[in-house]
Amino acid sequence: MSSSSMPPDVARQPIDVAPPAEPQTESAPGPNPFFAKSGLPFELPPFGEIAAEHYAPAFDAGMAQHRAEVDAIIANPEPPTLENTVVALERAGQLLNRTSIVFFNLTGTNSTPALRAIESEYAPKLTAHSDAIRLDPRLFARIDAVHSALQAVPDSTDSVAEDEMLVRRYHLDFVLAGAALDDEGRARLAELNQRLSTLSTAFQQNLLQASEDAVLLLDSAAELDGLSAEAVNTAADAAAARGHAGKFAITLILPSGQPQLKHLRNRDVRRRLFEASTTRASAGDHDNRPLIVEMAHLRADRAALLGFATHADAKVADQTVRTSAAIDEFLGRLVGPAMANADAEAAVLAELAARDGVDLAPWDWAFYSERVRAERYDVDTAALRPYFDLERVLHDGVFFAASQLYGIEMVPRPDLVGYQQDVRVWEVRGADGNPIGLFLGDYFAREGKRGGAWMSNFVDQSFLSESSPVVFNVLNLPRPAAGEHALLELDEVRTLFHEFGHALHGLFSKVTYPRLSGTDVPRDFVEFPSQVNEMWILWPEVLENYARHFDTGEPLARAVIDAIRAAEQWGEGFGTTEYLAATLLDQAWHRIRPGTSISDVAEFEREALRAVGIDHPLIPPRYRSTYFQHIFAGGYSAGYYSYIWSEVLDAETVEWFKENGGLRRENGDVFRDKLLSVGGSVDSMEAFRSVRGRAAEIGPLLRRRGLDRSA
């Protein structure tokens, strides 16, 4: 998952890192590190110099400076042009952006009570600041004039094409932000946005605390029967870190399904873990239910104010899918086959469970599914872990594949400090030895870090601002006990490759304007390059390079690799169904009309899933509403469909790679030059067609997921 650095429901500020004027404000302390562009390599933020007390004065000064820059653009007596209006906006707001991009990245990775207090205070202020700019009719009049003038000029060069894309992007951003509303409408929109920002911040903070409160505490190692010795030691360390020495703690990852459910033999512990996961933030001091209902209603009101039938319709206006009807048609083709596959899998699992005298329950699914992999396909996922050591997977798998495909070199930079002691820094160099940017890796779970995995940036690539990219990946792997190796599940290996695909999208950017840089593409396109990068996990020369026993160096046996490939479609019924359930739940929340009555969140969920025929009694949605961070605090509202929408493009592109010889530099150069490097400077679907040679077809996706009923 790619992640924006700005607070949810707030438009991302234009990014520019050209030298700013020193802010003039009495409240600013002397050595505030945000008041000057970083002097570190690649403008890496000076994390060691940043303290919590620096944020408020930097935010205040940044907003004041940005407002003054925008006022100067508005007051310019010259007729509006690309340079004096739109490019000037790209150059504005650098102090505010520098502060925001660090702050909101750290609230996700290193949250503290002090940062949460600042976030609660400043998220609404930043929303108000953004609204004051985007809803200023004088500024929009200038953008509108530039937009009208450029629309009348035919494209003649690549530069003009990028210029026009920038203007089109700004114009649409402002229209969707409500710039064309009257005074009363703009005032109401600003009110809605501020409240949504407050609620989104509260949702995120509630979820962080509720997930910590829901950690499953166990009294004895015997209750962890089935887990590896390393996992038991990790649970002991997690309990000790929480003040429960001698006990064992299982921490939660973000989705409903927890990885330990595959291996725990104690059925009651499985049940308790499942229930802890699926009831998070649904009661008590950190109850997200009232926030969800209010957010859904406010988003519906905002959409109506902007002239859209629903929030979902408003959100797709600038996506590749274009209409909600297209989403419905696409998802409708998948629901029936997914449920049929899930039912077939459930029948197999129920038969296995019956041998143990068990009536199959949701907390049993993963456990018996692993039995099927072992008995039917001879795949023991627990036995694979010693072959997936984090360091080897990272260097000899993820980095190796990128080196073979794109010619890059990952050079450790121990002289550069990340934002936390676990964070490592690499300089990324091209095949010619020249530097491309920096990559930071933050892989282990810790208190104060939100769940999930994502990519974000600290600096965007831009020729305008002469800046190179600084990107980072975040995962939440269990921290190994002292002296032990971090051994991964196959799904965690997939996450490493996936998130590095996002990182490559940001690192390879070659555009003029920061607004079009890297992953600044439509939300339903952004997951596509990262999903393509997953194809190298089982690619023979990559797998053989990294899948080696952490202790002996023995390669993973060919027979085991063949068994993994044979078992690839087992579990797709479950996986597709849980994903579609979450996707359609997202759509249900964001298809409500103003005034819709919602009295019970759980009942709303049940009815929403029943209505679309995906209410499988044994398969909960990948995310239930109270911990559906993507849509209530992560920028994916009405957009969770984008993962499988992007997978259509991904499945097509995997076939293109295979048709052209796979892991070859020539293929990497084409994919990098025609798609990864262009960011949002060209139409996303045109970029795809320039690689594939035609529009995408759904067939490869259906075959991959076992949904092609004609096969």
Secondary structure, 3 states (H helix, E strand, C coil): CECCCCCCCCCCCCCCCCCCCCCCCCCCCCCCHHHCCCCCHHHCCCHHHCCHHHHHHHHHHHHHHHHHHHHHHHHCCCCCCHHHHHHHHHHCCHHHHHHHHHHHHHHHHCCCHHHHHHHHHHHHHHHHHHHHHHCCHHHHHHHHHHHHHHHCCCCCCHHHHHHHHHHHHHHHHHHHCCCCCCHHHHHHHHHHHHHHHHHHHHHHHHHHHHHHHCCEEECCHHHHCCCCHHHHHHHHHHHHHCCCCCCEEECCCCCCCCHHHHCCCCHHHHHHHHHHHHCCCCCHHHCCHHHHHHHHHHHHHHHHHCCCCCHHHHHHHHCCCCCHHHHHHHHHHHHHHHHHHHHHHHHHHHHHHHHCCCCCCHHHHHHHHHHHHHHHCCCCHHHHHHHCEHHHHHHHHHHHHHHHHHCCEEEECCCCCCCCCCCEEEEEECCCCCEEEEEEEEEECCCCCCCCCEEEEEECCECCCCECCEEEEEEEECCCCCCCCCECCHHHHHHHHHHHHHHHHHHCCCCCCHHHCCCCCCHHHHHHHHHHHHHHCCCHHHHHHHCECCCCCCECCHHHHHHHHHCCCCCHHHHHHHHHHHHHHHHHHCCCCCCCCCCCHHHHHHHHHHHCCCCCCCCCCCCCHHHCHHHHHCCCCCCCCHHHHHHHHHHHHHHHHHHCCCCCHHHHHHHHHHCHHHCCCCCHHHHHHHHHCCCCCCHHHHHHCCCCCCC
